[in-house]
Amino acid sequence: MENVSSHKHFVLDGFSELGALRPVLFLPFFVMFVVSLLANSLLLYVIVSQRSLHSPMCVLIAGMACVDLSLPLFFVPHMLLSFLLDWRGISLSGCLTQMYFVHLLGAFQATLLLWMALDRYFAICTPLYYHERMALPSFLKFVVPALIRNVFMVSLVVSLAGSLPFCAANVMNHCFCEHMALVQLACGSTAVNSLVGLISVFLISVADFIFIAASYVIIFSSVLSSGKSAVKALHTCVTHIVVITVHLTIALIVFLSYRIRNGFPVAGRVFFSIMYLLFPSCFNPIVYGIRTAEIRQHILKTLRCGRFVRTVNYS
């Protein structure tokens, strides 16, 4: 009789339907990976090096850049190697480690959008108290509970997944260790895992987006009722609304793809799961760099200085 805990090694077999064409996926995902690293590194460098950009909002944008820079590092290199060299294997401990950091950093992407929405709320609805409420001691009241919630829920989800017995299939139809993709391979009851996973989605992603939506409803209600310049208020918020809309759209597609199994191709579900993590890492630094005037000016200045230094060196 096979030991129910015999499987400690898994195969990440995402996009296996493509067969010999699977290595072709290396190029587009490699380009996105490089864009993510370069764009977020440039954005971080500009914000850290320019004292004029050390405002609360820019610090939050730098925090988002840190998350967007770190998140792809935990799953994209392994995924690229699997496309190019067919290295599909991963140990259970490696899988759980990857799952923990991918889901934790993914949770902080949504939470940072919430903190940015709070910044806009304080700036527009309570401008006289903005600096007081965005000072570190005051803002920590909003930061610490979200930090504890994210770490606790992700740790619980991953620890429950690691305690499952894996005695049958060990082939995961995914390109990284996603929670439900691993849980589906277990041979014991997974009801608790599914319930806790669903609760974590509602307590983190759904709750954050509800608070974000509520904050923007209050912002625009305040602008319209007070007779302030709606155009100016919209300009300061539109960048965050664009990012939130893209993030929420992909998240909903991923969520629905796991519930509509018969009508949604497996390769499509894997693709959108990857895009949910990788696309914001490419999109966020570009949209913040273009839409935020102060950051855009310093980025252009940094790039021009870089070209000037190269020209001097070559001459």
URZI-V910678 format. One record per run of one state. SS is the DSSP state (A for helix, B for strand, O for the rest). FROM is the first residue (numbers start at 1). TO is the last residue. If there is no record, write none. Layout:
# URZI-V910678
SS;FROM;TO / SS;FROM;TO
This chain:
# URZI-V910678
O;1;8 / B;9;12 / O;13;15 / A;16;49 / O;50;50 / A;51;53 / O;54;55 / A;56;74 / O;75;75 / A;76;85 / O;86;88 / B;89;91 / A;92;125 / O;126;126 / A;127;134 / O;135;135 / A;136;162 / O;163;170 / B;171;172 / O;173;178 / A;179;183 / O;184;190 / A;191;226 / O;227;229 / A;230;259 / O;260;265 / A;266;291 / O;292;292 / A;293;314 / O;315;315
